Amino acid sequence: MEIELQNQEETGRLAKIIGEVAVSCDVLILAGGLGVGKTTLTKGIAVGLGIEKMIKSPTYTIIREYFDGRIPLYHMDLYRVKNEIDELGLDDYFEADGLSVIEWGKFLGECLPKNYVEITLQKSSEETQRVAKFCSVGSKGSDFYQRIQEKCLDC
């Protein structure tokens, strides 16, 4: 699936849908260059989960945990820890009772979970426009993707 997002409002609607359909143990990997909106997307996902706290980029903290929503949100940014992934114990998050959202997930390499949805964000011709390309891996990843797709078709 590929979705053209015309502005931040459309990005927010897509993100909210993802949060609404997420269940425990879902993993979402966000890919794309600097400044394409990975953290912005995560903020909207938090809205869909019912999290009211301000979502901050975990660039320097690596992982931020939010427990005040329908399910917990584990927001990770691996940009600065490319070579130390093995030492972080991320598997515990992937199998926990919440949604794991991982920015720069490509740095997981061999530590990628067996099931996930990946969204690659790319800037379009206009500064505020983005293209979101989806792919899923594993049966649970496929289930997560189908929930997103079905809800997107309803909107």
N, C-alpha and C positions, 0 to 999 in steps of 0.2 A: 504494500500500500504506500502511496505517496500522496501527501497532502500539501497544497500550497496555502501558506498562511499569509494573509495580506497585511496584517498588523498585529500589535501586541494583544489586542482584544481577542482575535482569533486564536492566537497562541495560548492565551489564558483559558479559552473555552476547551481547546483540545486537552490541555494539561488538567483541567478540572475533571474532564471525563476519565482520564487515566486514573486519577485519584479515586474517583467514585467506583470504578470497577476493580480496583486492586484488591487482592486478598493476601493473607499471610503467606510468606515465602515467595512472593512475586519479586522478580529482579528486573530492573530497567537500567540499561546501559545507555548513556547519552554521549554521542560522538559528535565531532565537528570542531572547527577551529575556534580560536579565541574570539569571544564577543558574539557568538551566533545565538546565544540565548539559552544555554543549558541550565543556568541557575534560575533564569526567569521561568523556564518550563517547570522546574522543581517547585518554585513558589506557587504556581497554579495547581500542581499536583497536591500540595499541602492543603490548599483550599478545598479540593475535592475530597480529601481525607477528613476534613473538618478541623484542621489545625489552625488555630488563630494566632499563634506566636509568629513573630517576624522570622522569616527564613533567611539565614545568612550563608554566604558561600563558605564551604569548609576548606578552602584552598590551603590555609595555614594550620588548621586543626585536624585535617584529613577526614574526620567523621563527626557529624553532628546528629544527635538523636532527638527526636520529638515524639513524646508519648501522649500528647493530649488530643489525639484524633481518634477516629474510628478504629484504626490500627496504627501501630508505631511507624514512623518514617525514619529510615537510616539513610542520611544524605552523605555521600562520600565524594571526595575529589582527589584523584590519584595523580594529578599533574606533577606534584613535587616529590612523589615517592616512587618514581619509576623503578628504582633498583632495590627497593626494600619491601616489595609486595608480600613476599613469603612470611615476613615477620609480623604482619598486621593482624592475622587471625580473622580474615574477612569471612571465611566459611561459616563462622558462627552467626554472622548477620544474615547470610543468604538462607540459612535454615531457621531463622528466628521467626517470631510471630508478627513481623511487619513487612513493609515494602522497602526494599533496598534500591536506592537510586544512585547510580555511580557515574560521575562525570569522569571523562578520560578513561573509560573502562578498557580500552585497548591495551593499557599498560598492565592489565592482569595477566596477559599472556597465557601460560599454562594453568594459571589459577582461575581462569574463567569458570563460572558455575556451569553446570550441565544444562540449565534451563534459564532462559532470559529472553526479553524483548530488547532489541537495540533500535534506537531512533538516532539517525544521523541528521543533524540540522545543517543546512547550508544557506548562506545568504543568496538572495535572488537579485534581480536587476535593480530593484528599489531598496533603499537602505532599511526600511521597516519590514520588508517582505522576507519570508523564509520558506524553505521547502523542507518538509519532514519526511524522511524515508524510513520505513519500518521493515524490520526482519525479525524472525523469531528462531530460537534454537531450543530443541527439546520439547517434550510433550507439555510440560507446565508452561513453558514459554509460548507455545502455540495456543494453549488455552487462554493465557493472558492477552495475547494478540487478538484472538477472536472476540473476547469481551470488549476490547477497545474498539475494534472494527464494527461490531454490532451496534454499540452505543453511538459511534460516529455516524453511522447510517441513519440512526433514528433522529439525529439533530438536523 
